[in-house]
Amino acid sequence: MPLKRASRGRRKGGKGSSTRIQCTNCGATVPSDKAKKVTSRLNLVEHTLAKELRAQGAYIASPRILKWYCISCAIHFGILKIRSESKRRDRGRLR
């Protein structure tokens, strides 16, 4: 049977099985090399207040939030786009 993708939708190479993680959105158990990792920053202070504090020389920490999405949730949230067969080969421009 022919393959739709050369990587079979994973980024593990030939290392065997990989650990499984839970999707942040739906809770599905997904292999960590197949799930999409998204990092974002959490703003603890309102924007206008943060601007004033930075003007006075204060440092405002913004912790990084790590989220893992299964493929269906990543497509739903727009992290991944459904691409045609010809565009799947083009690795340079994913978005």
C-alpha positions as CSV (number, residue, x, y, z in Angstrom):
1,M,0.0,0.0,0.0
2,P,1.5,3.4,-0.9
3,L,2.3,5.9,1.7
4,K,0.6,9.3,1.9
5,R,3.6,10.8,3.7
6,A,7.2,9.7,3.7
7,S,7.4,10.3,7.5
8,R,4.0,8.6,8.1
9,G,3.0,11.8,9.9
10,R,5.7,11.4,12.6
11,R,9.1,12.9,13.4
12,K,10.7,10.0,15.2
13,G,13.0,8.6,12.5
14,G,13.8,5.0,13.1
15,K,14.0,5.0,16.9
16,G,11.1,2.7,17.6
17,S,8.3,3.6,20.0
18,S,8.0,7.0,21.6
19,T,6.3,8.2,24.8
20,R,2.7,9.2,24.7
21,I,1.3,12.5,25.9
22,Q,-2.2,13.9,26.3
23,C,-3.7,16.5,24.0
24,T,-4.3,19.8,25.9
25,N,-7.7,20.3,24.3
26,C,-9.4,17.0,24.0
27,G,-7.3,14.7,26.3
28,A,-6.6,12.2,23.6
29,T,-3.4,10.1,24.1
30,V,-1.0,10.8,21.2
31,P,2.6,9.8,20.6
32,S,4.9,12.7,21.4
33,D,6.5,12.7,18.0
34,K,3.2,13.0,16.3
35,A,1.6,15.7,18.5
36,K,2.1,19.4,17.7
37,K,3.9,21.4,20.4
38,V,2.9,25.0,20.8
39,T,4.6,27.4,23.2
40,S,3.0,30.7,24.2
41,R,3.6,33.3,26.9
42,L,1.2,34.1,29.7
43,N,0.7,37.8,30.5
44,L,0.3,38.2,34.2
45,V,-0.1,42.0,34.1
46,E,-2.5,44.1,32.0
47,H,-0.9,45.6,28.9
48,T,-1.3,49.3,30.0
49,L,0.0,48.7,33.5
50,A,2.9,46.6,32.1
51,K,3.8,49.5,29.7
52,E,3.9,52.0,32.6
53,L,6.0,49.6,34.7
54,R,8.5,49.0,31.9
55,A,8.9,52.8,31.4
56,Q,10.0,53.0,35.1
57,G,12.5,50.2,34.5
58,A,10.7,47.2,36.0
59,Y,11.1,43.7,34.7
60,I,7.9,41.8,34.2
61,A,8.1,38.0,33.9
62,S,5.9,36.2,31.5
63,P,6.0,32.4,31.9
64,R,6.0,30.2,28.9
65,I,3.1,27.8,28.6
66,L,3.7,24.5,26.7
67,K,0.7,22.9,25.0
68,W,0.5,19.7,23.0
69,Y,-2.2,19.2,20.4
70,C,-3.4,16.1,18.6
71,I,-3.6,16.5,14.8
72,S,-7.4,17.0,14.7
73,C,-7.3,19.7,17.4
74,A,-4.3,21.4,15.7
75,I,-6.2,21.6,12.4
76,H,-9.3,22.9,14.3
77,F,-7.3,25.7,15.9
78,G,-5.5,26.6,12.7
79,I,-2.1,25.5,13.9
80,L,-1.9,23.1,10.9
81,K,-3.5,23.6,7.5
82,I,-4.8,20.9,5.3
83,R,-2.6,20.9,2.2
84,S,-3.0,19.4,-1.2
85,E,-0.8,16.5,-2.4
86,S,1.5,18.8,-4.4
87,K,1.9,21.3,-1.5
88,R,2.7,18.5,1.0
89,R,6.1,18.1,-0.7
90,D,6.9,21.8,-0.1
91,R,8.5,21.7,3.3
92,G,9.7,25.3,3.3
93,R,6.4,27.1,3.5
94,L,4.1,25.3,5.9
95,R,2.0,28.3,6.8
